[in-house]
Amino acid sequence: MTYHPKSEFMAVMMQRGFLADCTDYQGLDDALSRGVTPAYIGFDATAKSLHVGSLIQIMMLRWLQKTGHRPITLMGGGTTKVGDPSFRADERPLLTEAQIDSNIAGIKKVFESYISYDDGPTGALMLNNAEWLDSLNYLDFLRDIGRHFSVNRMLSFESVKSRIDREQSLSFLEFNYMILQAYDFLELNRR
């Protein structure tokens, strides 16, 4: 299918090969055409800098801002404490809060080279999910949020399935990562 976007952001993404698939081209294009649209990408703070693979996501946020929209860089100060099991053979080492904060400060320097953080309508936001994840009450979280997740479905995700298929350990801590990512989306939508 060839889709001809109306919004500048989608046109740029398609021209540059950033967009390979979309569940609703028209709906996304309409939302982007109505005015300033916020969008976020999350980054865990497992190191003081990002690897070159993150450049695609950074450039998407840059183009989002350049075409009149509001990028949100979501720093995983909370999810870094859990560790993303994707593409891993073993559990990530647990970092201290001080290490995570130091890593976020280093990563922020990278973003500031590409994205403008200011109070304007398209000024980027940098948020840290530790702000809402650190204060969650575990039992309330399980009752209110956890009940919406099927363990059967979660076991089918590639990040989990590949570890199980290779008979490599997957901790309960890591298994919760995808629920915390979903909660990030809920919290950002509320804000």
Protein Blocks (a to p, Z undefined) as FASTA:
>chain_A
ZZddfbfklmmmmmnopambdfblmlmmmmmmnoccddddddddfbfbdcfklmmmmmmm
mmmmmnopacddddffklmmnopaehpabdcddddfklmmmmmmmmmmmmmmmbccdfbf
klccdddfklmmmmpcfklmmmmmmmmpcfklmmmpmklmmmmmnopacdfklmmmmmmm
mmmmmmmmmZZ
